[in-house]
Amino acid sequence: MNSDPGVTELDSSWSPPSDEPVKSSDQELDPVLVWVPSGRRLISGLLGLNVVLLGAALVAGQAFNPKDLKHQEPQVFMLLLMGVSLVWMMWYLLWARKQPGICPHKDHHAGGITVTLVLILFAAFSLLLFICRVGYLISLRECKPAAKVLSPFIEAPFLLLQTYLLWAHSKDCVHKHKIITRSGLMLILSADLLLWLNAVTEDTVHEEIELEREDRLHFSNTNSSEADDSDSAGISNLTLCQCSGSAACLAFRKGFEILYPFNMEYYLMAGCMIYVMWKNVGRRMSPGHHHHVTQKLTLSIVYQGGVIFGLVFGALVLVAGVTVFILYQVWVSQQQLRLAAFLIFYGYHLAVMPVMSLCSLAGMLVHRLERRASEGGHNPTRSLDVILLVAAALGQLALSYFSLVAALAVGTGGALGDLDLSYSLLSLLELILQNIFIIEGLHRHPNLLAKRKEKQWSGIFKPKKKVAAPTQEERKTDISLLEGNSSAAVQEHDGKQAWTKRAIKEICAFLILSNVMLWVIPAFGVHPQFENGLGKQFFGFSAWFVLVNLGQPLSVFYRMHSVGALMELLISA
């Protein structure tokens, strides 16, 4: 599995002008593995596709028909997949990393400080979740399968080792053992996706049980004694494998329910970072290419930049959101205060989302006035950021459009229906405007201003002989600014456009805190669309339940990912 000698000659004789992969090296074949297909990522991609499809089929079978899977095939498959991934990570960290020249290049865009810190935070909460899960499963070990009780003991080392791999080596561009490296990374990515899918389906089952129990209790209070007897019998069947009066079991179960969302978000974020590592295998970076943002700290930028209004109004959004969250959780379980719980939920969002939309629109106008140049070159990390923002937003967008169709079909039907429709429409507007603002900001050059048209306009009134020489110098200057440190452009930007930097920082600070609160509220179980909504009336309980459970995790992930993207815009402003 040694590298091809021809690659060494290529590296010593020629260096690419940008951070794009070298086209001639894409078709490079290892002399030992001539039988391998010529596609760079064909083998690992097919491996991951088949593993994910098989695992998804098993997870779906467990969710829809668990009685026929008598040998706990989904849990056993996940344990085997995590075990193989652990073996590969140990091989990579202990042996492959010691090989000379395995990572001659680094992608400084990958594994940013903000993303890594959030990943470590989610990993810490996931470890607490594993402790609660172990205590809960051991308390119910008589009625829980052995594979399910054993899963936290394998999943915890898998999570710890993956977190260290991403913290220490997320920037690696591996150039040796590329087939094994791509296959191992694809196995880890498949495990992350399947663990997330399994967590989503388990959470779906728990939500469905709770909703059906509430419906049966409400039905039993308003119907005959015969219905009451059948309802109590159904509830007794649900409590066969639940905590008894043990305080420890109840505490473990409560911790399991509270920490569940952090584990789901961890696997989504870790899977994205693993995907970037997989894309960077065999990638060549131009020498001296360093990321300009990672050397700065967010807190120092906020302090030195004088960000005040964004932090103050964002803090008000956080305080109001925490109050709404607590009141909703307390009131929604009480029949007489249930309507008030829905009203404060919709009222809070209908007050915050228009302000977020206006801030995004103002940020787009500032981008136009600032006229920064676009940052060119192929960048897997930046491309993935854009794809994730658009794809994750599809969850809330789909729910909003489904609610809009339901409103057109059956009408709003009262104040709550009007609020739900208004909430859906404002969600559409806010997500679209915020996505445009973030994506435009991510593609802007950090220092270089786009003034080519202004220079051409001023050169019209000058003789051609006087313009020719400065034009060549300006082109050379532009090239040097794009390739190296642009101190001249920074000084020009700081002197003439200081207010635009301040405006972008204020807008980003406010949007960061607002998105954090809009992430916390649904992540910890506030889902009024389950219990009140136009979609439930039109599509039916079962169909609407599936739609909400597919859209809500994506919406939560969108808020979390937008916070990371906005943090990068704040730092690079």
Secondary structure, 3 states (H helix, E strand, C coil): CCCCHHHHHHHHHCCCCCCCCCHHHHCCCCCCCCCCCCCCCHHHHHHHHHHHHHHHHHHHHHHHCHHHCCCCHHHHHHHHHHHHHHHHHHHHHHCHHHCCCCCCEECCCCCCHHHHHHHHHHHHHHHHHHHHHHHHHHHCCCCCCHHHHHHHHHHHHHHHHHHHHHHHHCCEECCCCHHHHHHHHHHHHHHHHHHHHHHHHHHHHHHHHHHHHHHHHHHHHCCCHHHHHHHHHHHHHHHHHCCCCCHHHHHHHHHHHHHHHHHHHHHHHHHHHHHHHHHHCCCCCCCCCCCCCCCCCHHHHHHHHCCCHHHHHHHHHHHHHHHHHHHHHHHCCCHHHHHHHHHHHHHHHHHHHHHHHHHHHHHHHHHHHHCEEECCCCCHHHHHHHHHHHHHHHHHHHHHHHHHHHHHHHCCCCHHHHHHHHHHHHHHHHHHHHHHHHHHHHCEEEEEECCHHHHHHHHHHCCHHHHHHHHHHHHHHHHHHHHCCCHHHHHHHHHHCHHHHHHHHHHHHHHHHHHHHHHHHHHCCCCHHHHCCHHHHHHCHHHHHHHHHHHHHHHHHHHHHHHHHHHHHHHHC
